[in-house]
């Protein structure tokens, strides 16, 4: 049976995990075994001997407790919980979503990929909207000068009133058509983001199963 971690050992462990170099390696590693092997060696230099698996499992447990307490305190106003390692964990992970793990690059790369996809989707919508606007401009009728005709009581008044009405009606129809296109594009974007969320949840579950 593994020996329990002492308070001094956990304190030293978290101080090592909080180092910028270790954080950078955890964020950039595809597989984190080598990173935790390095953490275990650094821990041994302080007189605490743990395997890399014990180090990885300990960080996983600390993060789970941290998320649980932070979520509880965010929902509860008066019945707040305290935890000995909360301040140190919050100093490491408080500046980023708690669902994103620094001990694996897969989790940390996911939001970057989603932001890139979302930006591309917005750029596509903007481009299509601009294209629609250009189509509207090019399709609007061009008024050309016509040869003067002798004024007659039946045509002089109607030619000034009916033509502008037809132009306004055409603009209104094109505007509605434009809005419908934008609505469809935004619905497609929302569906795409929802699918990305499902894919990310599946990747997190697979990673969790692999760590367990």
C-alpha positions in Angstrom: 0.0 0.0 0.0 1.4 3.4 -1.0 2.5 5.7 1.8 0.2 8.7 2.2 1.5 12.1 1.1 2.6 14.4 3.9 1.7 18.1 3.9 5.3 19.0 3.3 5.5 16.6 0.3 2.4 18.0 -1.3 3.6 21.5 -0.7 6.9 20.6 -2.5 5.1 18.7 -5.3 2.8 21.7 -6.1 5.7 24.1 -6.1 7.4 21.9 -8.7 4.2 21.6 -10.8 3.7 25.4 -10.7 7.1 26.1 -12.3 6.7 27.7 -15.7 9.0 25.2 -17.4 7.0 22.2 -16.1 3.7 23.9 -17.1 5.1 24.6 -20.5 6.2 20.9 -20.9 2.9 19.6 -19.7 1.0 21.8 -22.1 3.2 20.8 -25.0 3.6 17.1 -24.4 1.5 14.6 -26.4 2.3 12.0 -23.8 3.1 13.2 -20.3 5.0 10.2 -19.0 8.4 11.8 -19.5 7.2 15.1 -17.8 6.0 13.3 -14.7 9.3 11.2 -14.6 11.1 14.5 -14.5 8.8 15.7 -11.7 9.5 12.5 -9.8 13.2 13.1 -10.1 12.9 16.7 -8.8 10.8 15.4 -6.0 13.4 12.8 -5.1 16.0 15.6 -5.0 14.0 17.1 -2.1 13.9 13.7 -0.3 10.5 12.4 -1.4 10.5 9.3 -3.5 7.5 8.7 -5.8 7.0 7.0 -9.1 5.8 9.1 -12.1 2.5 7.3 -11.9 2.0 8.4 -8.3 2.9 11.9 -9.2 0.4 11.9 -12.1 -2.4 10.3 -10.0 -1.7 12.8 -7.2 -2.1 15.8 -9.5 -5.2 14.2 -11.0 -6.7 13.9 -7.5 -5.8 17.4 -6.4 -7.4 18.8 -9.6 -10.5 16.8 -9.0 -10.8 18.2 -5.4 -10.1 21.7 -6.7 -12.7 21.6 -9.3 -15.3 20.2 -6.9 -14.7 22.8 -4.3 -14.6 25.7 -6.8 -17.8 24.6 -8.5 -19.5 24.2 -5.1 -18.4 27.7 -3.9 -19.5 29.3 -7.1 -23.0 27.9 -6.6 -23.3 28.3 -2.8 -23.3 31.8 -1.3 -23.0 31.0 2.4 -22.2 27.3 2.7 -18.7 27.7 1.3 -16.1 25.0 1.6 -12.4 25.4 2.5 -9.5 23.3 1.4 -5.8 23.4 2.5 -4.4 23.4 -1.1 -7.1 25.6 -2.7 -4.9 28.8 -2.8 -2.0 27.0 -4.4 -4.2 25.1 -6.9 -6.0 28.3 -7.8 -2.8 30.1 -8.4 -1.9 27.4 -10.9 -5.3 26.8 -12.6 -7.4 29.8 -11.6 -6.6 31.7 -14.7 -7.9 29.1 -17.1 -11.1 27.0 -17.3 -10.9 24.2 -14.7 -12.0 21.6 -17.3 -8.7 22.1 -19.2 -6.0 19.9 -17.9 -2.4 21.1 -17.9 -1.1 17.5 -17.5 -1.9 16.6 -21.1 -1.6 18.5 -24.3 -4.8 17.0 -25.8 -7.0 19.0 -23.5 -5.1 22.2 -23.8 -5.1 22.0 -27.6 -8.8 21.5 -27.9 -10.0 25.1 -27.1 -7.4 26.5 -29.4 -8.7 24.3 -32.2 -12.3 25.3 -31.5 -11.4 29.0 -31.5 -9.7 28.5 -34.8 -12.7 26.7 -36.3 -15.1 29.3 -34.8 -13.1 32.2 -36.3 -13.0 30.4 -39.7 -16.8 30.0 -39.5 -17.3 33.7 -38.7 -15.0 34.7 -41.5 -17.0 32.5 -43.9 -20.3 34.1 -42.8 -18.8 37.6 -43.2 -17.5 36.7 -46.7 -20.8 35.3 -47.8 -22.6 38.3 -46.4 -20.3 40.6 -48.3 -20.9 38.6 -51.5 -24.6 38.9 -51.0 -24.3 42.7 -50.6 -22.2 42.9 -53.7 -24.8 40.8 -55.6 -27.5 43.2 -54.4 -25.5 46.2 -55.6 -24.8 44.7 -59.0 -28.4 43.6 -59.5 -30.0 46.9 -58.7 -31.5 48.5 -61.8 -29.6 51.4 -63.4 -31.7 54.3 -64.3 -30.8 55.6 -67.7 -32.0 58.7 -69.4 -34.8 58.2 -71.9 -35.7 60.4 -74.8 -38.0 63.2 -73.7 -41.6 62.5 -74.5 -44.3 65.0 -74.9 -46.1 65.5 -71.5 -49.6 64.1 -71.4 -52.0 64.3 -68.5 -52.2 60.5 -68.3 -48.4 59.7 -68.1 -46.7 62.7 -66.5 -47.9 62.0 -63.0 -47.8 58.2 -63.0 -44.2 57.9 -64.2 -43.0 59.9 -61.1 -44.9 57.9 -58.5 -45.0 54.2 -59.6 -41.3 53.7 -60.5 -39.8 54.6 -57.1 -42.4 52.3 -55.5 -41.2 49.3 -57.6 -37.5 50.0 -56.6 -38.3 50.1 -52.9 -40.3 46.9 -53.1 -37.4 45.2 -54.9 -34.9 46.4 -52.2 -37.2 45.1 -49.4 -37.4 41.6 -51.0 -33.6 41.4 -51.5 -33.1 42.6 -47.8 -35.4 39.8 -46.6 -33.6 37.3 -48.8 -30.3 38.5 -47.4 -31.5 38.1 -43.7 -32.7 34.6 -44.4 -29.3 33.6 -45.8 -27.6 35.0 -42.7 -30.0 33.2 -40.4 -29.3 29.9 -42.1 -25.6 30.4 -41.9 -25.8 31.2 -38.2 -27.8 28.1 -37.5 -25.2 26.1 -39.3 -22.5 27.7 -37.1 -24.4 26.9 -33.9 -24.8 23.3 -34.9 -21.1 23.1 -35.8 -20.1 24.5 -32.4 -22.4 22.1 -30.6 -20.9 19.2 -32.5 -17.4 20.4 -31.5 -18.5 20.4 -27.8 -19.7 16.8 -28.1 -16.4 15.8 -29.7 -14.4 17.5 -27.0 -16.5 15.8 -24.3 -15.8 12.4 -25.9 -12.0 13.2 -26.1 -12.0 14.2 -22.4 -13.8 10.9 -21.4 -11.3 8.9 -23.5 -8.4 10.7 -21.9 -9.9 10.2 -18.4 -10.3 6.5 -19.1 -6.7 6.3 -20.3 -5.4 8.0 -17.2 -7.4 5.7 -14.9 
